[in-house]
Amino acid sequence: MRRSIFFKIFGGYVVLLLLLSAVFLLFSFSTIKRHYLDMLSRDLRNVGYSLETRILGYFDEDRFSELESFLQEHGKKIDARLTVIDPEGLVLADSERDPATMENHRFRPEINQALEGRSGRSLRYSTTVKEEMLYVALPLTRGGRIEGALRLSLFVRDINILIKAVRQDIGLAMAIVIGLSLVGAFAFSRSLTRPLRELMKASQKVAAGDFDALVRVRSSDEWKDLAGSFNLMTAEVKTLFSDLRKRNEELDNIMASMQEGLMVLDHTGKIVLANRSAKALIEQEGPEGKYFWEVVRMTPFVDLIRRVKEEKKNGTTEVVFGEKNILCRSAYLSAQDGVIVTFHDVTEMQNLARMKRDFVLNVSHELRTPLTAIKGYAETLQESEDGPTRNYVSTIIRHVDRMIRIVEDLITLAALEEKAVAPEVEKLDLKTIAENVVRIFEPAAREKNLDLSLEAASGLPCITGDPFRLEQMLVNLVDNALKYTEKGRVRVSLRTEEDRMIIDVVDTGIGIPEDEQVRIFERFYVVDKSRSRKVGGTGLGLAIVKHIVTLHGGEIEVQSRPGAGSRFTAFLPLEKTG
């Protein structure tokens, strides 16, 4: 059963008061009794000392019968019993009993102490008078010799009556004090817990969503400061909840209007949030609370989430949902150790890209035959014509050659972009391929007085790849370098770093402006269009290089400055990953 704070505080005061009262009464009565006995003992000793001389006078004349009368007279005056004992313990006189009927007192504790020369005291039951009595004994000495002992005794019943009266008075006083203390404790406990109850009621209202609840405290102590802080906190919480509700509504509206699907997973893999597009995609209305592998059973998707969780970095994969191709982008949420996934429907884009690719491929195939025919007729005319006509025909042949190269590059690019077509991979020596490419371009380099060289690190391992495509990649890179370099050199280098083969093609040509470097791998993009037409560039070579590198699971980057040359670096994995 839960106990209130008021009960605990008030009950604690009650228990403390009762314990203090019990301790006080227990020790006060014993202290009072001991103090009163000490006082009576001192008074009896003083009386005994005052009677000592006269009692010894009766000893000299052997007037023990008169001594007994003397003891009876003075015993009545001081309301005490007086007894005289000789050194052997025999009772010589007593104020209340016949000495002849009394036993030897030698071994009574107070008598024994007195006969040893000390003041003795004892509180015990008397067999003679059949009551508890206080005994005080004094030695009767003369000339340094103990002549006997004087014992003075009082009935303890008188002391007990006094103690009882004192106990009643103290008990009454303690009852009054306890009553007043309990009233004060009740008032104090109530005043202490009333603001707490108000604060508790207000906090319950706030917890239930009522942020208008206020705590009103009349006191001017710390409770008032606490109530003010609580009211201020409630106002701040109300504002924060209002802002949060507004933000949540905005977020819900944004998520509901998103065409892309959105799904958030916690650290255990459970779905904690999914927008309407995601629910429509997975065809489930309430996926929240379920594990993602129960909802999306595609292996690529499961592998994507596992990889993002393990590597703690973003990832992308393509998953087929029925007749739709969905691009899944996943990001790691470090704060929650969770994952957020977005679903992009790329079916239409892929269909358009495929239509475009098919169109380009079909057009390229259709153009190849007439272009070849035009070139053939033009070459025939060139042989039979002289003068200005021959120059015109030469121009026609040059442009036809350029168009043929463009068509061939388009066909090559279309083939590389076709994902269904896998490269013909095998174990190959990239150094041998590079040597063949350099040998092909040596005449062109000598014609322009350029230094074309190959630098290959010793002990290069074999890689897995498509030899035709890799040779095509090197041909395009070296051809580009020679076309845009008028003096200096072109260097091809091969080396390994960790688990990658690094291919560098470095030239001392015209270079590429920094703002155009991000676009050089786009199809038909050329930095200097007039120069490209002059040297016969198609604008497709670097796009083909990019696709070949990607096809082999690698990356390519460029470093260049205008007038300082360019460096194209391709990174290929030593083991085939794609």
Phi and psi in degrees as a GROMACS rama.xvg file:
@    title "Ramachandran Plot"
@    xaxis  label "Phi"
@    yaxis  label "Psi"
@TYPE xy
-77.743  132.671  ARG-2
-104.78  139.622  ARG-3
-75.1383  159.749  SER-4
-64.6738  -35.2413  ILE-5
-59.1519  -44.9552  PHE-6
-63.8805  -39.8844  PHE-7
-64.9976  -43.9826  LYS-8
-68.248  -49.7668  ILE-9
-65.5845  -42.6488  PHE-10
-62.1634  -37.2022  GLY-11
-63.0749  -42.0162  GLY-12
-62.6458  -42.7371  TYR-13
-61.2949  -48.4336  VAL-14
-61.5306  -42.2665  VAL-15
-64.3501  -42.5148  LEU-16
-63.965  -42.9355  LEU-17
-64.8954  -41.1845  LEU-18
-64.1967  -44.8056  LEU-19
-63.0388  -40.5644  LEU-20
-64.4539  -43.9558  SER-21
-63.6304  -43.1431  ALA-22
-64.0839  -42.3816  VAL-23
-62.4642  -47.7924  PHE-24
-63.6648  -42.3805  LEU-25
-61.6496  -47.8436  LEU-26
-80.3878  -30.8812  PHE-27
-68.1891  -41.4238  SER-28
-64.9098  -45.6946  PHE-29
-65.5498  -36.6535  SER-30
-66.896  -44.6964  THR-31
-61.4803  -44.3098  ILE-32
-63.7335  -42.9707  LYS-33
-65.8333  -39.6916  ARG-34
-65.8137  -40.7564  HIS-35
-67.4748  -39.0884  TYR-36
-64.4706  -39.8775  LEU-37
-62.4503  -40.3117  ASP-38
-66.8515  -43.3267  MET-39
-64.5496  -39.3654  LEU-40
-63.2155  -41.1356  SER-41
-64.5163  -41.5284  ARG-42
-64.0098  -41.7909  ASP-43
-64.8989  -38.3193  LEU-44
-63.6325  -41.676  ARG-45
-61.5522  -41.7066  ASN-46
-64.1139  -42.6043  VAL-47
-62.1094  -41.9482  GLY-48
-62.891  -34.7408  TYR-49
-71.5979  -25.3955  SER-50
-93.1456  -8.76229  LEU-51
-58.9449  -44.5973  GLU-52
-65.7929  -43.7476  THR-53
-68.5852  -34.6116  ARG-54
-67.5734  -39.7353  ILE-55
-65.4228  -26.8251  LEU-56
-65.1587  -35.5875  GLY-57
-69.7607  -27.9862  TYR-58
-64.76  -37.1574  PHE-59
-67.8881  -34.1595  ASP-60
-103.521  6.5699  GLU-61
52.5367  42.942  ASP-62
-102.633  67.115  ARG-63
-74.1951  -26.1059  PHE-64
-69.0756  -39.0962  SER-65
-69.812  -32.0613  GLU-66
-61.9984  -37.9337  LEU-67
-66.415  -38.3021  GLU-68
-65.8342  -37.638  SER-69
-63.2889  -41.4933  PHE-70
-67.3143  -39.333  LEU-71
-65.134  -38.1051  GLN-72
-65.9445  -49.4957  GLU-73
-75.879  -24.9477  HIS-74
-66.9045  -37.3385  GLY-75
-67.6916  -36.3793  LYS-76
-64.5784  -41.0029  LYS-77
-99.1997  3.22492  ILE-78
56.2082  47.3627  ASP-79
-143.628  158.803  ALA-80
-94.2943  133.044  ARG-81
-117.288  135.534  LEU-82
-138.491  137.046  THR-83
-115.271  130.444  VAL-84
-125.523  140.137  ILE-85
-82.9114  172.878  ASP-86
-60.0108  -19.0889  PRO-87
-89.6815  -6.48374  GLU-88
98.9863  0.759683  GLY-89
-78.5945  138.447  LEU-90
-79.2505  119.071  VAL-91
-88.1957  -35.0188  LEU-92
-158.605  150.054  ALA-93
-147.17  142.363  ASP-94
-78.965  -8.53699  SER-95
-134.549  -16.1895  GLU-96
-131.914  160.57  ARG-97
-78.7106  121.685  ASP-98
-57.515  -28.731  PRO-99
-68.4591  -25.8072  ALA-100
-91.5431  -3.69706  THR-101
-96.0867  144.634  MET-102
-79.7792  171.198  GLU-103
-65.7629  133.669  ASN-104
-105.384  14.4667  HIS-105
-60.2994  -35.469  ARG-106
-101.203  12.6624  PHE-107
-69.4127  136.561  ARG-108
-56.2205  -43.5719  PRO-109
-70.6328  -34.6827  GLU-110
-69.4445  -42.7465  ILE-111
-59.5761  -41.3116  ASN-112
-67.5842  -40.0863  GLN-113
-66.8447  -41.4231  ALA-114
-68.9282  -16.3127  LEU-115
-89.1915  1.87559  GLU-116
96.3237  10.7242  GLY-117
-119.632  161.41  ARG-118
-79.0486  130.317  SER-119
-112.336  154.011  GLY-120
-149.253  143.637  ARG-121
-157.681  144.921  SER-122
-124.265  110.493  LEU-123
-158.391  174.348  ARG-124
-81.857  131.644  TYR-125
-92.6556  123.483  SER-126
-74.7887  -17.61  THR-127
-79.0342  -50.916  THR-128
-99.3594  -2.51161  VAL-129
62.9391  36.6572  LYS-130
-147.388  160.404  GLU-131
-76.8744  134.718  GLU-132
-138.884  157.465  MET-133
-101.028  123.303  LEU-134
-112.412  134.972  TYR-135
-131.262  123.693  VAL-136
-119.625  139.665  ALA-137
-125.841  141.432  LEU-138
-73.3414  139.344  PRO-139
-98.8162  103.925  LEU-140
-115.615  147.548  THR-141
-151.882  126.678  ARG-142
63.3659  30.1673  GLY-143
78.8149  4.29837  GLY-144
-114.221  136.804  ARG-145
-81.9029  117.932  ILE-146
-90.6957  -18.4779  GLU-147
165.449  -157.662  GLY-148
-144.108  143.569  ALA-149
-109.971  125.199  LEU-150
-115.159  130.995  ARG-151
-116.514  135.289  LEU-152
-140.68  149.289  SER-153
-128.898  151.024  LEU-154
-72.8444  131.309  PHE-155
-71.8322  -19.3449  VAL-156
-60.398  -31.329  ARG-157
-66.8109  -40.1732  ASP-158
-65.9108  -42.6168  ILE-159
-63.785  -37.1868  ASN-160
-62.8618  -42.7644  ILE-161
-63.9784  -44.5404  LEU-162
-62.9676  -38.8347  ILE-163
-61.9603  -43.1441  LYS-164
-64.1289  -41.3555  ALA-165
-64.7753  -40.4952  VAL-166
-61.2355  -41.5596  ARG-167
-63.5298  -43.315  GLN-168
-64.3055  -44.3273  ASP-169
-66.4526  -40.3638  ILE-170
-60.8059  -41.6735  GLY-171
-63.991  -43.5697  LEU-172
-63.312  -41.8649  ALA-173
-65.4794  -37.7249  MET-174
-63.1638  -41.0634  ALA-175
-64.7032  -44.1914  ILE-176
-63.6872  -43.2356  VAL-177
-63.9647  -42.4932  ILE-178
-60.4215  -47.5612  GLY-179
-63.8607  -38.5158  LEU-180
-65.4546  -39.491  SER-181
-66.0062  -39.8487  LEU-182
-61.6476  -44.5589  VAL-183
-64.1864  -41.3923  GLY-184
-63.9864  -38.869  ALA-185
-63.4717  -46.1404  PHE-186
-64.5865  -42.0482  ALA-187
-64.9203  -44.539  PHE-188
-63.3821  -39.1282  SER-189
-67.6986  -42.3445  ARG-190
-67.3312  -29.1832  SER-191
-77.3737  -35.9754  LEU-192
-93.6752  -15.9324  THR-193
-61.0352  -49.0963  ARG-194
-61.879  -32.1673  PRO-195
-66.9459  -39.4398  LEU-196
-65.1572  -40.5153  ARG-197
-62.3581  -41.7817  GLU-198
-65.5231  -37.8827  LEU-199
-67.2669  -42.7701  MET-200
-62.704  -42.4255  LYS-201
-66.1456  -40.1982  ALA-202
-65.7032  -34.6315  SER-203
-65.7141  -38.542  GLN-204
-65.6902  -41.2676  LYS-205
-64.1671  -41.2547  VAL-206
-63.4846  -28.9745  ALA-207
-83.5538  -1.77876  ALA-208
104.358  1.07207  GLY-209
-91.6233  94.4871  ASP-210
-85.9796  3.65787  PHE-211
-89.9719  -1.591  ASP-212
-68.011  133.826  ALA-213
-126.197  153.318  LEU-214
-106.687  124.963  VAL-215
-114.745  116.868  ARG-216
-121.316  129.352  VAL-217
-83.2048  -21.7911  ARG-218
-71.1595  164.686  SER-219
-116.067  26.1429  SER-220
-101.466  -155.087  ASP-221
-63.2936  -27.291  GLU-222
-61.3392  -37.4408  TRP-223
-65.8015  -41.4449  LYS-224
-63.4561  -40.9981  ASP-225
-64.7684  -41.1819  LEU-226
-63.7558  -41.7316  ALA-227
-62.6295  -41.2184  GLY-228
-64.5339  -39.2876  SER-229
-64.9116  -44.4946  PHE-230
-63.4137  -39.2068  ASN-231
-65.6443  -41.9253  LEU-232
-63.1261  -40.4997  MET-233
-62.2319  -41.359  THR-234
-63.7118  -41.9055  ALA-235
-65.4303  -41.7512  GLU-236
-64.083  -38.4633  VAL-237
-61.1332  -44.0526  LYS-238
-64.1376  -44.1743  THR-239
-63.8493  -41.9017  LEU-240
-66.7052  -36.4132  PHE-241
-63.8131  -45.1728  SER-242
-64.1976  -41.3303  ASP-243
-65.2441  -40.3816  LEU-244
-63.5351  -40.1733  ARG-245
-65.9015  -43.0666  LYS-246
-64.544  -40.0178  ARG-247
-63.4017  -40.43  ASN-248
-63.5704  -42.419  GLU-249
-62.8926  -43.3919  GLU-250
-63.8152  -41.5765  LEU-251
-62.6049  -41.2634  ASP-252
-65.375  -41.4057  ASN-253
-64.0117  -46.4003  ILE-254
-64.7213  -37.606  MET-255
-68.5895  -30.8994  ALA-256
-88.0057  -6.54452  SER-257
-68.8351  132.369  MET-258
-76.0797  -30.4194  GLN-259
-79.8276  147.163  GLU-260
-78.3529  147.127  GLY-261
-134.918  132.501  LEU-262
-141.096  134.713  MET-263
-117.557  130.598  VAL-264
-114.23  142.68  LEU-265
-86.1929  -172.4  ASP-266
-68.2616  -18.6832  HIS-267
-92.2339  -6.94543  THR-268
95.7073  6.12608  GLY-269
-81.6203  146.737  LYS-270
-81.2945  119.42  ILE-271
-103.772  -16.9488  VAL-272
-155.959  136.96  LEU-273
-150.402  129.693  ALA-274
-84.5182  178.34  ASN-275
-63.1173  -38.4049  ARG-276
-64.9608  -39.5106  SER-277
-66.3717  -40.333  ALA-278
-64.4622  -39.1773  LYS-279
-66.8624  -34.5802  ALA-280
-69.2773  -44.0922  LEU-281
-88.0117  -4.01679  ILE-282
59.936  44.606  GLU-283
-139.733  136.817  GLN-284
-83.8975  -35.6187  GLU-285
-127.228  70.4301  GLY-286
-78.9203  -13.0523  PRO-287
-59.6911  137.436  GLU-288
91.6961  -10.8646  GLY-289
-98.0784  155.966  LYS-290
-74.7684  145.156  TYR-291
-62.4329  -31.3514  PHE-292
-74.1587  -13.2759  TRP-293
-80.3589  -22.6894  GLU-294
-98.7107  -47.2304  VAL-295
-113.675  107.868  VAL-296
-97.6499  13.5207  ARG-297
-77.2587  130.49  MET-298
-59.9925  -43.3396  THR-299
-58.6828  -37.4607  PRO-300
-68.1322  -44.71  PHE-301
-61.196  -42.5782  VAL-302
-64.1496  -36.4002  ASP-303
-63.0224  -47.9966  LEU-304
-63.3508  -42.7511  ILE-305
-62.1836  -42.0575  ARG-306
-66.6173  -41.0188  ARG-307
-65.1932  -39.8622  VAL-308
-65.3879  -42.8533  LYS-309
-72.5658  -45.857  GLU-310
-86.9441  -13.8431  GLU-311
54.7374  43.8092  LYS-312
-147.567  165.699  LYS-313
-67.1651  155.788  ASN-314
-150.843  158.862  GLY-315
-139.726  140.86  THR-316
-152.41  163.92  THR-317
-112.662  129.956  GLU-318
-125.783  140.497  VAL-319
-97.3226  117.583  VAL-320
-107.7  98.0342  PHE-321
65.5924  -116.428  GLY-322
-100.585  8.79185  GLU-323
-106.825  140.418  LYS-324
-99.2593  117.139  ASN-325
-112.473  126.389  ILE-326
-90.8986  114.77  LEU-327
-98.953  119.11  CYS-328
-109.54  127.384  ARG-329
-123.462  139.974  SER-330
-130.821  144.948  ALA-331
-86.8908  132.733  TYR-332
-101.743  101.719  LEU-333
-68.0456  -35.5669  SER-334
-63.972  -40.8524  ALA-335
-101.563  -0.679808  GLN-336
54.171  38.456  ASP-337
-118.013  -168.63  GLY-338
-139.5  139.137  VAL-339
-114.87  135.528  ILE-340
-126.3  134.196  VAL-341
-115.782  143.154  THR-342
-114.457  119.908  PHE-343
-113.4  124.326  HIS-344
-80.073  107.006  ASP-345
-106.515  15.4955  VAL-346
-59.9831  -48.7639  THR-347
-66.2433  -40.7574  GLU-348
-62.7791  -42.1066  MET-349
-67.8112  -36.3489  GLN-350
-64.0964  -43.2811  ASN-351
-64.1039  -41.782  LEU-352
-64.1488  -38.2118  ALA-353
-68.3975  -40.1286  ARG-354
-63.5592  -41.6592  MET-355
-63.97  -44.1778  LYS-356
-63.9765  -41.8891  ARG-357
-65.3925  -39.0071  ASP-358
-63.7125  -46.3996  PHE-359
-61.8416  -41.8956  VAL-360
-66.1582  -43.0472  LEU-361
-65.5231  -44.447  ASN-362
-62.2363  -41.4632  VAL-363
-62.7806  -42.725  SER-364
-64.754  -39.2901  HIS-365
-68.3034  -33.7836  GLU-366
-76.6382  -25.5993  LEU-367
-59.656  -45.2073  ARG-368
-64.6024  -52.0606  THR-369
-63.6477  -35.8301  PRO-370
-64.5078  -40.8045  LEU-371
-63.4793  -39.967  THR-372
-65.4466  -44.0015  ALA-373
-59.4825  -43.3061  ILE-374
-62.9952  -41.7162  LYS-375
-61.3515  -47.2811  GLY-376
-64.6647  -38.464  TYR-377
-64.6845  -40.8  ALA-378
-64.103  -36.1801  GLU-379
-64.8679  -44.2461  THR-380
-62.3252  -37.5787  LEU-381
-62.1495  -34.058  GLN-382
-74.6424  -27.0465  GLU-383
-100.173  -8.20973  SER-384
-110.383  152.975  GLU-385
-129.837  169.484  ASP-386
72.0373  -148.041  GLY-387
-59.4772  -35.4009  PRO-388
-61.4717  -38.2325  THR-389
-62.7194  -38.9392  ARG-390
-64.5171  -39.3926  ASN-391
-63.0025  -42.7339  TYR-392
-64.6966  -37.3193  VAL-393
-62.019  -40.9311  SER-394
-62.9823  -41.5349  THR-395
-60.8659  -45.3697  ILE-396
-62.5734  -40.635  ILE-397
-62.9025  -44.4425  ARG-398
-70.6099  -33.5298  HIS-399
-65.2491  -40.2319  VAL-400
-60.149  -41.1656  ASP-401
-64.4714  -41.9384  ARG-402
-64.8402  -37.7044  MET-403
-64.1523  -40.8934  ILE-404
-64.6793  -39.3876  ARG-405
-61.9749  -44.8596  ILE-406
-61.5678  -45.1918  VAL-407
-63.2837  -40.7879  GLU-408
-65.6028  -37.7439  ASP-409
-63.999  -41.4747  LEU-410
-63.8477  -42.9518  ILE-411
-61.8887  -45.3767  THR-412
-64.1054  -39.9151  LEU-413
-63.4645  -40.0389  ALA-414
-65.5999  -38.7062  ALA-415
-68.5807  -33.6345  LEU-416
-79.1063  -11.8066  GLU-417
-78.414  105.919  GLU-418
-67.553  -25.2725  LYS-419
-71.1044  -18.9518  ALA-420
-90.2092  114.162  VAL-421
-91.0728  144.595  ALA-422
-68.2424  150.954  PRO-423
-86.6598  94.2429  GLU-424
-91.8659  150.555  VAL-425
-161.59  166.653  GLU-426
-71.6994  128.737  LYS-427
-143.847  158.755  LEU-428
-100.558  107.147  ASP-429
-66.7889  -28.6248  LEU-430
-62.3657  -41.8636  LYS-431
-62.9184  -42.0759  THR-432
-62.8542  -43.4783  ILE-433
-63.7902  -38.6883  ALA-434
-62.4291  -40.8274  GLU-435
-64.02  -41.5615  ASN-436
-65.2544  -45.0442  VAL-437
-61.3076  -38.8772  VAL-438
-64.5289  -35.8189  ARG-439
-64.3012  -39.0467  ILE-440
-95.1556  2.90955  PHE-441
-61.8335  -41.8166  GLU-442
-60.6391  -43.3801  PRO-443
-63.7515  -37.3872  ALA-444
-66.7473  -40.5184  ALA-445
-66.4146  -35.4559  ARG-446
-62.2796  -32.7396  GLU-447
-99.2982  7.5302  LYS-448
58.1241  41.9295  ASN-449
-105.364  147.499  LEU-450
-91.5587  107.177  ASP-451
-104.02  120.989  LEU-452
-138.791  161.859  SER-453
-125.424  127.867  LEU-454
-120.106  115.547  GLU-455
-123.671  130.376  ALA-456
-65.4735  152.066  ALA-457
-74.6546  146.931  SER-458
70.4753  33.1706  GLY-459
-66.5888  132.558  LEU-460
-77.7157  162.41  PRO-461
-75.8654  153.083  CYS-462
-121.336  165.297  ILE-463
-102.616  122.979  THR-464
-174.213  -176.684  GLY-465
-92.3528  109.313  ASP-466
-60.3729  -38.6335  PRO-467
-64.5746  -44.8052  PHE-468
-67.9868  -40.926  ARG-469
-65.616  -37.7269  LEU-470
-65.6963  -39.257  GLU-471
-61.8634  -39.1581  GLN-472
-61.4181  -47.9473  MET-473
-66.1031  -38.1319  LEU-474
-59.9786  -46.9935  VAL-475
-63.8537  -41.8145  ASN-476
-66.6912  -46.5454  LEU-477
-67.7068  -40.3636  VAL-478
-61.1689  -43.7432  ASP-479
-60.1375  -46.1025  ASN-480
-60.8551  -42.2182  ALA-481
-69.0367  -37.5455  LEU-482
-63.7558  -37.9507  LYS-483
-105.637  21.374  TYR-484
-124.412  121.184  THR-485
-97.113  -27.1074  GLU-486
-152.259  157.781  LYS-487
107.036  -127.009  GLY-488
-151.97  165.138  ARG-489
-130.06  125.306  VAL-490
-123.554  133.78  ARG-491
-110.941  126.831  VAL-492
-129.408  145.631  SER-493
-126.125  133.856  LEU-494
-157.87  167.799  ARG-495
-116.32  150.621  THR-496
-146.638  115.198  GLU-497
55.3889  -116.197  GLU-498
-109.117  29.5897  ASP-499
-130.303  146.387  ARG-500
-94.4023  127.259  MET-501
-110.663  125.157  ILE-502
-114.868  120.341  ILE-503
-113.099  132.872  ASP-504
-122.163  108.877  VAL-505
-115.513  133.419  VAL-506
-130.09  169.921  ASP-507
-114.564  37.7989  THR-508
-83.7702  -153.409  GLY-509
-73.8487  -19.6  ILE-510
79.0114  175.142  GLY-511
-129.832  128.956  ILE-512
-57.6018  146.625  PRO-513
-62.5454  -37.7452  GLU-514
-72.7574  -10.0446  ASP-515
-106.645  -2.99882  GLU-516
-68.2724  -28.433  GLN-517
-72.8284  -13.643  VAL-518
-111.374  -0.843275  ARG-519
-68.5116  -17.5677  ILE-520
-91.7147  4.84584  PHE-521
-79.575  149.643  GLU-522
-69.0453  140.507  ARG-523
65.7422  9.08332  PHE-524
-92.7988  125.354  TYR-525
-128.546  145.259  VAL-526
-74.2778  -50.6697  VAL-527
-115.908  99.2252  ASP-528
-65.521  -39.9556  LYS-529
-65.435  -41.7126  SER-530
-68.5595  -36.4565  ARG-531
-62.5393  -41.262  SER-532
-66.2397  -35.8895  ARG-533
-65.2824  -42.2391  LYS-534
-92.1752  -1.4914  VAL-535
84.2576  26.564  GLY-536
-74.7947  145.8  GLY-537
-100.85  -15.8562  THR-538
78.3567  9.51334  GLY-539
-114.317  -10.0946  LEU-540
-61.2098  -48.8377  GLY-541
-70.2872  -31.3258  LEU-542
-63.341  -40.2852  ALA-543
-64.4518  -42.9786  ILE-544
-58.3109  -45.9812  VAL-545
-58.9656  -43.8289  LYS-546
-67.451  -38.1104  HIS-547
-65.8467  -44.0009  ILE-548
-62.5234  -44.6671  VAL-549
-63.7603  -38.6353  THR-550
-60.0211  -30.1624  LEU-551
-95.0594  13.3408  HIS-552
73.5352  25.1596  GLY-553
-112.234  -170.02  GLY-554
-137.484  157.076  GLU-555
-138.005  143.351  ILE-556
-141.625  163.575  GLU-557
-131.906  141.157  VAL-558
-128.249  125.197  GLN-559
-157.85  152.599  SER-560
-137.271  138.699  ARG-561
-56.8307  127.426  PRO-562
82.9437  -7.10921  GLY-563
-115.931  5.82343  ALA-564
90.5711  -178.912  GLY-565
-137.295  154.117  SER-566
-129.585  115.587  ARG-567
-101.775  124.837  PHE-568
-121.936  121.845  THR-569
-108.515  134.814  ALA-570
-112.395  116.233  PHE-571
-117.191  136.125  LEU-572
-68.0432  145.602  PRO-573
-70.9834  -24.8326  LEU-574
-115.562  138.773  GLU-575
-63.9451  124.25  LYS-576
-111.242  -12.7745  THR-577
